[in-house]
Amino acid sequence: MGLLSGKVALITGGSRGIGAAIVRRFAGEGAAVAFTYLSSPDKAEALADELRATGANVRAYRSDAASFQEAETLIQTVLTDFERIDILINNAGVTRDNLMLRMSEEQWDEVLRIDLKSVFNLTKHALKPMIRNRGGSIINISSVVGVFGNAGQANYSAAKAGILGFTKSVAKEIGSRNVRCNAIAPGFIETDMTHALSDDNKEQFLAGIPLKRLGQADEVADVCVFLGSDLSAYVTGQTLSVCGGLNT
Ligand code: NAP
């Protein structure tokens, strides 16, 4: 018996990076897993095939998390395929970094749509089925920069800070229905998103990290297992930082 046996999880942006690590870890803990991708169909299908070969119940769906309509269709399709959704992980996200003086309206809008509106879109459509099932766990992937800001990321920091306010409000609204809503604030995790950082930048960040290393996607997935499982049955409205102590 895994920690997530009998549960159905929906994870956005599961084709690469942190999302792919969560998909693997959840399947390993016995969850049935539905996950989405947008522009990496080959990676998504390869991951689903790899996990199905181990006997796991995993399916990949192409769905733009920034689209309200596509989110509604996705939730209906996942309910048809899996019958229920116990855990929703809003993980899909992008960066479009620039200093405020140079940031375009497109860079602002794109990050707010993909990183923040997506969380509204999926949560909105998943809530009713969770309430009908008398329980659920929603996990929103924010960032430490949503807590303390970062030069060159005003758009991304605003979206990630927005997720924290959204998480606390939703937790207050639906706690009485046994649906929990928490956020995770990763620090610097080794994925495609952080590979773009220069060595100088990485050195600068490392100096401020008490554990003196970047984090691994698996280490974020571990905390998702905790928040998705019954181990966290009395935890809601919280932000758990997975950052090697960066925010300490
Ligand atoms: P990543 O390696 O760039 O992967 C991003 C994932 O999001 C991909 O699977 C991508 O799918 C998906 N995605 C992007 N736009 C999408 C959309 N509109 N609809 C559906 N899926 C979409 O990023 P990551 O580092 O794993 O980051 C995952 C989450 O953690 C993000 O929310 C990010 O902000 C957050 N985070 C990351 C770090 C870090 O250091 N890496 C730190 C703090 C927070 P396709 O490739 O199929 O398009």
Residues whose N, C-alpha, C, O or C-beta is under 5 A from the ligand:
A	BS01	NAP	G13 G14 S15 R16 G17 I18 G19 Y37 L38 S39 S40 S63 D64 A65 A66 N91 A92 G93 I114 I141 S142 S143 P186 G187 F188 I189 T191 D192 M193 T194
